[in-house]
């Protein structure tokens, strides 16, 4: 780990205890955090991650596969190991990391995960990444206003929901903090709240449609 010293050395004062996160980040990196249940992961997720990485000039994109989405019942969510394996198949490009960090931290909420990472890596420029479908329900997340004030946010367009999401409660609440897509390359360096809406080609895959197809008697 970046902050981990020799095994017998005590942690420095004020520094969090070493935790095996499964990945390394270096001072000055621009890192996108892409969270979700990924139930199951699909090409639409890859499109969001790749678009954000390219448009924001990110060094890494960390797919944070959640153990359980607090807004969904456990019966709807596949096994974590299965979702991790499927996500790794999609996130195979350079700079893509698939992580079970939230399970390692015991974190159930995005705001806690972000604060934990900022504490461990104070020299890293983090950005939260989401699809436009997530922006439309973002106001239902615990601590959503704090998330907007903790890190810059990049929203990537998704089919059917893009127009509606731009008039969502979160978009209206932080309308003053919305930046031009032309500023996307510097978004990781901006002081939050700051967010951009990135338009691009649409990918029509969705987890809901895939689950329905898998459970269809004709599939």
Protein Blocks (a to p, Z undefined) as FASTA:
>chain_A
ZZlccfklccdehiacdddehpacdehiacdddedjkiacdfklmmmmmmmmmmnopabd
cddddfbdfkbcfklpccfklmmmmmmmmmmcghiacdfklmmnopabfklmmmmmmmmm
mmbccdddddfklmmmmmmpghklmmmmmpccdddddehklmmmmmgfklmmmmmmpccf
klmmmmmmpccdddddddddddfbdfklmmmmmmpmkZZ
